[in-house]
């Protein structure tokens, strides 16, 4: 009877695990690999902010997982995961149960609103392709309404875009919205003064972009301020309401656009598992990325609490971490099937690159720091290579060329 490896989630962790298993275990004839996800595509989320700003077309950052069907022994199934029965070694989905011999949990994360009043109801989420397109449509709608509004205070509120959280996602999105609003949109609305457009970033801690060094974070902060972006450090949000964001220091930002990029927590399905978890609901795994009480079950990516002794902290929920964990999991499953000794997971940080709008960025690779145009060009080069599929790489490269030569398309994508 064939042994079955079930992988939950087609994000970076799940998809890379599936591809690595297929490559490493090609000669194992009595093995079945099944990849389950509610969507039939892999989303390249590092480019979502450029979808919102209109530089990249939405379909160009998704890769159809079903393209693997018929070409490999890997089977992909569009299923919504409902729960995981660790004792019974099965997964409950919207289309019935799926049993497993080995289970890889790579269900990713969801937005963490930290219990802030009104945040979940009033703020824009920013994790999916639908979120990116919805936000783009909203920004265009704000300009349309502001163009007809004659009350200065109402117009200012319409043209104020507030982001909560100054991590990589928040900073990259803030700079893209700034470029879209002040450079692309303002010229098409003659009744509007470009100085009325405000981008506000509220950050609870004392620094932005925690993934880079203090020196680069400070340089990034200077660049944001030079662009005219209002960055407010030590300013946790305590309430989001219709037309306003209230900060802990008592300040109130009047705005009709609040975007939540303040952090993530584990998928609710993972949070519900009867195992040790951290305060974000992530499963605590051992050095082999396994759940200690359940042999053959691993958790990777955003839903795993993986402690790094060298950093003296849990690894961050990034694609870089998930991809390296996927490689380790595939290798250890192969070793287990062949009766070989497993290897512990060792994370090797490759560096970080953050885009700060057209022609600007900060980053570190192999201990070398970059900023300005070199960092931006590196960002584009690295992520273009990491994008799935040559068709998508060519499409995105052409999108970038077109956006540099022509004005951006201001049409709202309403289906």
N, C-alpha and C positions, 0 to 999 in steps of 0.2 A: 504493500500500500504506500502511495506517495506521501512523503512528509510535506506539510503545508506551512509556508511562511506567509503570514498576513501582515501587511503594512497599512497603517491607518494615516491617511493624509498625503496629498501630492504636492506639498510645499517643498522647500529646499531639502529638509531632512528626509522626508518620505520618498521623494522622487529619486534623489541621489542614492539612497539605500537600495531601492529597487534596481536601478541601473547597475550599481556595483555588484549586487548579488547575481544579476543576470550575467555579467561579464566574468565574475570569479567562479561561478558554479555552472558554467556552460556544459560541462561534462557529466554533471550529476543528473542522471536520467529519472531518478525516483524523487524528484523535488518539484513542488508547485509553488510559484510566487504569485500572490494576489495583492494588488494595490487597490485600496478603496478610498474614494473621496466623493463628496457631494457635488463637486464641480468636475467637469471633464477636461479641465485645463490647469496648467501650472502658471501662476502669476509671478512675473518678475517684479516684485514690489519695490526694489530700489529705484525704479524709474517712474513710480506713480506720480510724484510731484510734477514731472514733465508732461504727464497726461493732463493734469489739472490746468497747467499753464498753456496747453495747446501746442506744445512743441512736438510731442509724439502722439500718434494716433492710438486709440485704446487697444485695438486688436493686435498691435505690433508688440505688446508686452505680455501677451499670453501665448502659451504653447500647448497644443492639443495633446493630452496624454494618450488618447486613444490612437494616436499615430503609431504607437508601439505595437498595437494589436496586429498579429499575423507575421510580425517581423522577429519576435522573440518569444521565449516561453513565458514571459511575464503576462499575466492577465490583469487588465484594468476593468473595474466595475464602478459605475456611478451609483453610489449608495450613501445615504445619510446615516452616520453613526449615531445610534441612540444611547448605548451603554456598553460597558465592557464587563464581562463576568470572568474575573481572574480565577476563581475557584473552579468554574466549569470549563475554562479554557475555550471561551467562545465570545463572539462579538455580536450584539444585537443591532440590526440595522432596520431601515424602513422597508426592506425587502426580505426580511427573514434573518436567521442566525447564520453565522459563519464560524466554524470551528478552526482551531489553529494548533500547530505544534510549536511554532515560534511566532511571537507577536512583537511588532515594532510600532510603538505609539509615537506618532509624529503629527499630532493634531493641531500644533501651533498654539496661538494665544488669541485672546480677545482684549478689547480696550478696557483699561482699568480706570474707572471714574473715582475711585477712592471714597465713595460715599458722598461726594460733593453735591449739595442740593441743586437740582435742576440741570446738572451736567449731562446726564444720559438723555434727558428729554429735549434739551435745547441746543446742545452742541453737535457739530458735525463730527462724525467718526471718520477715520482716515486709514483704513486697512485693506479695502477691497477695490476692485476696478470700478464697481458701481459707486462707491464712495467718492472716488476721484472725479468721475464724470458728473455726479450729482453736485459736487462742490463747484466744479467749473461752471455748470449751468447757473448755480446760485450767484456766483460772482458776476457773471454777465447780466443776470437779472438785477442785481444791485446797481449796476451802472445804468441800465435802462431806466430804472425808477428814479435814480438820482438826477438823470438828465432832464426829467420832467418836474422835479421837486424844486420849489422856489423858497422853501423855508430853510435857511442856512443850518440850523441845528439838526433838522431831520436829514438834510443832505449829508452832513458830516457823519451822522450815525450810519447811514447807508454805505458810506465809503470808508468805514473803519472796519478792518479785518483783524480779529484778535485770535491769536494762537496760544494755547495753554500747553506749556512744555517746550524746552529749548534743547532737546536732544537732537540727534542727526535728522530725524524725520521733521521735527518742528522747524529747525533752522533752514533745511533745504526747501521746505514748502513755503516758509515765510519769504525767502529771497525770490522764489519763482512767482509768488503772488505779487510781490513788489514789482518785479520786472513786467509781469503781465499787465498790472494796473497802471503803472506810471509810464511805461514805454510803449506798450501795444494798444491798450484801451483808451487812455486819456486823449490821444490824438484824434480819435473818432467821435469824441463827444465835445463839441465846441462850446457848449454851455457850462462845462465843468472846468474848474481850476485844478490842475494836477496836484497842487499843494494841499488840496482838501483830502486827498487819498492818504490814509494812515494804515500802517501795518504795525500791530502791537504784539509783542511776545512776552507773556507772563511766565516767569520761571521761579519755582519755589526755592531753589538752591542759589548758591552764590556764583555759579558759573554755567556756561553753555557747553554743548558738545562734550559730554563726559568721556567719550571714547578716545579722545586725543589728549596730548599733554597740556598742562596748564598754559604753557607758552603759546601753543597753537590756538587753544581755546580763547585766550585773551586777544590774539591777533584776529580770530574770527569775530569776536565781539566788536572790536574796533571797526572791522569791515562792515558789519551790520549797521553800526551807528553812522558810518560815513554814507551809507546808502539812504539814511533817513528812517530806518526801522527803529521803532521805540521798544528797546529791550528793558524789561523791568525785572531785575534780579531780586532775590529774597521776597518774592511777591506771590505766595501761594493763593490760588483762587478759593474762595469760601462759598461762593454762590453764583449760579448762572440763572438769569431770568430773561424774560422777553425784553430785548433791547439793552441789556446791561450785563456786565461782569463785575462782581464785587471782589476786591482783594483783601487780604488779611490786614493790611495797614489802613484800611478804611477807604482807599481810593476806589472809585467806580468808573469803569470804562464803558461809555455808551456805544453800543455796537449792535448791528443786526446780523453779524457773522462771528460765531465762536467755533473754533476748530480745536478738537481735543487730541493732542499729541503728547500727553503727559505720562504715558506708560502703558504697560500691558500686564495681564495676568493669565494664568493657565486656562485652557478651554474648560468649560463647565463639566464636560464628560470626564476629564482628568481630575478635576476638583472633587468629583463624586467617588473616586476610587478609595477603597478602604485600606490605604497604605500611608506611610509617612509622607507628609508634604510640608512645604515651606509656607510663609505667610502670603505668597502669591498663588498658592494652590498647585505649585509645580511638584511633581513626584521626585522624591529624594532617591537618587540612583547611586550605585556603588562605582568602583573604579572601572568596571566593565560596562557601565551604563545600564546595568540590569536593576530591576526592582528586587532587592535582596530576598524577600519572602516568596518570590514567584520565579523560579528558574525558567529561562527561555523567553522572558518578557523584558523588553528594553524600552526606555523612553528617551527621546532625543529632542533637540531643538528647544523651542520656547516653552514646552511643557515639562522639561526636565530640570531639576535642581542638581547641577553637577558642580561639585566643589573643586576648586583649583588651589592646591596648597601653596603654590608659588605666588599667586595673587592674594591668597588669604581671603577669597571671596568666591561666590558662585559665578559661573561663567554667564556672560550677558546673553540676552535673547537675540542673537544676530544670525544672519545667513552664513557667515564665515564659520561660526561655531557648529551650526547644524550640519554643514557639508562635511566638516572634518569628523564629526561624530558618525555620520552616515558611513563613511569609509571604514571607521573602526568597527562598527556593528556588522557590516558585511564581511569584514575579515574574520571577526570572531565567530560568526555563524558558520562560515566555511571551515574554520578550525575545529569547531565543535562537531560538525558532521563527519570530519575526517579523524576524529579522536585526538586532535592536537591540542596543546595548551593555549588558552586564550591570552590575549595581550591587553593590558590596561590602557585606557584612553589617555593620551597626552595631548593637550591643546597647544598648538604652535601659532602664535599671533602673527599674521602676515602684514598687518598694518591697517590703516583706516584712511578713507578719502571722503571728504564732504564737499559737495557742490554748494557754492554761494551765489548762484545766478550766473548769467552769461559771462564767461571769461574770468571767473573768480572761484576760488576754493581754498581749502586747507587740507593737509593730510600728512600721514607718516607711512613710509614703506621701508622695511628693512632697516629701521633706525634712522632713516633720513627724513627730514622735515621738508614739506613743500607748501607753498602758498601762492595765491594769485593765479595767473594764467597757466603755469606749469601744473599746478594741482588740479585745475579744472580739466586740462587736456588729459592728464593721467586718469582722472575720474571717468571721463568718457571712454578712454581706451580700455581700461580695466573692465568696466561694466559691459561694454559692447562685446568683449571676448567672452564674458561669463553668461551672456544672454543665450537662451536655448535656441538652437536652430539657425542655419545660415539664412533662411528666408527672413526671419525676424531681424537678424543682424543687418542685413542689407536694407530692410525697410526702415529700421531705426536710423541707420547712417544717412539714408536719403531724407528722412524727416529732419534730421539736424541740418543738413545742407539746405533744404528748402526753407527752414525757419530762419536761416542766416541770410538768405537772398530775398525772401518775400515777406510781406506782412502776414501775421497769424490770422487764421480763420476764426472769425468771431461768432460763428453760428452755434446756437444751442443744440446739443445733441439730445433731442427728445424723441423717444420711441414709444 
